[in-house]
């Protein structure tokens, strides 16, 4: 419609138009775009309200909101002064609901001025016009509405006659039609659409196994990395547990030492649960990565929404490792008997030293022998007990070290078994997804082949039709 109403003939300035609107960058850009058309129209600087009566007024509304009471008052005074008014709606490129605002403005104007036929409001966007001029897009220029607005303003200002408009429109339509036909012929000869289809076909055929080999390589590498990390984690946890257990043993009494194996078993159970949770977390990340790797090679991929994961790994629940049987009673050896002898000897010597002053008193001389024996027996018993407690702690520490070595071996075997079983499950699901990709790829390749054959069959007829249209335009 803009092509049928715009006239770009002549070169003189014809008509003076008062612009009613906001003085901003968009308004300045609109005036610049209108100045590109001929006959040139003298559009004034934007004002909120003219100071004197005008002949032609351009009321520029905003697509962000309906017109207000102030604008209606300005329009009422313009109509009372006999001005010819052209309405435009600016900013349509920035507001998707500009049609709703335009209809609302029409309703407000019709209600305010009792005009049942309604008011025509031209939607314009100087930004779209500038983009259309840069890209040489005639359709976008038509959507910008600048040509239609210029035609309305020229008609209101009496700048051109009907014959001039018809002649200008005819030349412009013919030139635009010829340019579009030339572009169509160039596109048909260059086969740009066919090149895109061929490129897509090459990309699909480049991965004939549906991404299986790449996903399998990623799975193997990630499995090895997970195994190394988890085994290292098990070793670190066992070392930390051993250090904590040795520190606990130093604070334990004889009764607490007997209950310590059960406490150690509970600690090992908690450690096993933590290791299992870490394994599940690593397997979840691994399956997610492998699935995304396979789905990346699917011929139909939704880039906007990430697909929900479908691969699952069923982890076998096994009992935690046992720390082994309770430590056997410590064997009493020659060291313990030797400590008794040493303690008795030291006790007797200490006792004689203590009771030696009693020998100076004949009445107490008979008590020195029993006192010496009692002190010797007490010191011997204390030394034997201390030696036994130290030996029991050393025996328990050795048992803990042996038990944790066994637990570490079981946990490492547990990690390896779970990873091997998980790799088998993931491989089966990976092969299934890759097979689906292959089937989908084959289907898409078949569609592309059909499109290529159809395009090859249509191209000669389309070229002939375009050349026939060009010959027709030469006689117009």
C-alpha positions, 0 to 999 in steps of 0.5 A, a space after each residue: 500500500 505504501 508503494 501505491 500511495 508514495 510519490 517520489 517525483 520532483 525536487 522542490 520543497 512543497 508544503 509546510 507541516 507542523 509536527 505535534 509530538 515529543 522532541 526526542 531522538 526518534 522524532 528527529 530520525 523520523 524527520 530525517 527519513 521524511 526528508 529523503 522523499 520528494 517532493 520535499 515537505 517542510 516539517 517543523 521542529 516538534 512542539 507540544 502545541 502550536 502557537 498559531 493556527 496551522 494548515 497541516 499538522 502531523 500528530 505523532 503518537 507513541 506506541 507505548 501508551 494511548 493518547 491522553 487528554 492533553 493530546 485530545 485538547 490539541 487535536 480539538 483546537 487544531 480541528 477548530 482552526 480548520 487544520 488538516 491533521 495526519 496521525 502517525 504512531 511511532 515506535 512500532 519496532 519496540 512494542 509488539 502490542 502497537 496494534 492494540 494501542 492504535 485501535 485504542 487511539 482510534 476509539 478515543 478520537 472517534 468518541 471525542 469528535 463523534 466521527 463514526 468513520 474513524 481516524 486513520 493512524 499511520 504506523 511508522 518506524 524510522 529505525 526499520 526504514 534505516 535498516 531497510 535502506 541498509 539491507 535493500 529490503 523493500 518489504 521491510 521499507 514498506 513495513 516501516 510506513 515512512 513512504 505511506 506517511 509521506 504520501 498522506 502528508 503530501 496529499 494533505 499539503 497539496 504538494 502533488 497532483 494525482 497524475 504526478 503520484 500515479 506516474 511516480 508510483 508506476 516508475 517505483 513499482 516497476 523498478 522495485 519489481 525488476 529488482 526483485 526479479 533480478 534477486 530471485 534469478 540470482 538466488 536461483 542460479 546461485 542455489 543458496 538454498 540447495 547449498 544449505 541442504 547439501 551442507 546439512 547432509 554432509 554434516 549428518 553423514 559425517 557422523 554415521 554411527 550417531 555419535 557412538 564412538 565419541 561417546 564411548 571414548 568419553 565414557 572410557 576416559 571419564 570412567 578411568 578418571 572416576 576410578 582414580 579419584 574414588 580410589 584416592 578418596 578411599 585411601 584418604 578417608 582410610 588414612 584419616 580414620 586410622 589417625 583418628 582411631 590411633 588418637 582415640 586409643 591413647 585415651 581409652 581405658 581397659 573397659 573402653 578398649 573392649 568396646 572399641 571394635 564395635 565403635 570402629 565398625 559403626 565408623 566404617 559403616 558411615 564411611 561406606 555410606 559416604 563412599 556410596 553417595 560419592 559414587 552415585 554422584 559421580 555416576 549421575 554426572 557421568 551418565 548426564 555427560 555421556 547422554 548429552 554427548 550422544 544427543 548432540 549428534 541427533 539430527 533434531 535437537 531442541 536448542 531452547 529446552 534441554 532434554 530431560 536425562 533418560 539414562 539411569 544406572 542401577 547401583 547394587 546395594 552391598 553390605 559394608 565391609 567388616 572390620 574382622 573378628 575382635 582382637 584376640 587376647 594379648 599373649 603374656 610373654 617374657 617381657 611381662 614376667 621380666 617387668 614383674 621381677 624388675 618391679 619387685 626388685 625396685 620395690 624392695 630397694 625402695 622399701 629398704 630405703 624408706 624403712 632404714 631409719 626404723 632400724 635405729 629404733 630396736 622396737 620397730 626393727 621387726 616391722 621393717 621386713 613386712 613393710 619392705 615386702 609390701 612396698 616391693 609388691 605394690 611397685 611390682 604390681 603397678 609396673 606390671 599393670 602399666 606395662 600391660 596397659 601399654 602393651 594392650 594399646 599397642 596390640 589394639 593399634 596393630 589390630 586397627 591398622 590390620 583391620 583398616 587395611 582389610 577395609 581399604 581393600 574391600 572399599 577399593 574392590 567395591 568401587 571397581 565393581 560398581 564402576 564396571 557394572 555401571 559402565 556395562 549399563 551405560 554402554 547398553 543405553 548409549 548404544 540404544 541412543 546412538 541407534 536412535 540417532 542413526 535411524 533419525 539421521 537416515 530419515 533426515 538424509 532421505 528428506 534432504 535428498 527429496 528436497 534436493 531433487 524437488 529443487 532441481 526439478 523446480 529451478 528451470 521452470 522458475 528461471 524461465 518464469 522470471 526471465 519471461 517476467 523481465 521481458 514483459 517489464 521491458 515493454 511496460 
